[in-house]
């Protein structure tokens, strides 16, 4: 019975290491999805001077579901204030508070009346998002292999201590 308990505790440690590595990878995919969406929205604005629904459709085609949700909210209640629409958006749990604040500032900038102001908001957000993605890639490279190894080591240590 003691051996079974030690094996289960070791398996939990190993699983924790692999889950932490998967969380880093999922976070990086989410950030890259937003980066792609911002790029598509900026391209649509630069080439066509598209309206806000068309911009959101361009971003949602390659990006996260939050843009689709914003487009749906905009279609159902176009007269609402931008702050109300942005407050009702679903929150991506993989993003930090700084990333969410930068994203909301960008989306708020998309409600600007002129395409030049929209383009400026997108350019600023894209620069910030490139930095966020680069930081996440570095962390993924540095810690992506470390977490499973730490899980194995912690699992072996717990197994030895409990046996």
Buried (B, 14 or more C-beta within 10 A) or exposed (E): EEEEEBBEBBBBBBEBBEEBBEEBEEBBEBBBBBBBBBBBBBBBBEEEBBEBEBBBBBBBBBBBEBBBBBBEBBEEEEEBEBEEBBEEBEEBEBBEEEBEEBBBBBBBBBBBEEBEEBBEBBBBBBEBBBEBBEEBBEEBEEEBEBBBEBBBEBBEEBBEEBE
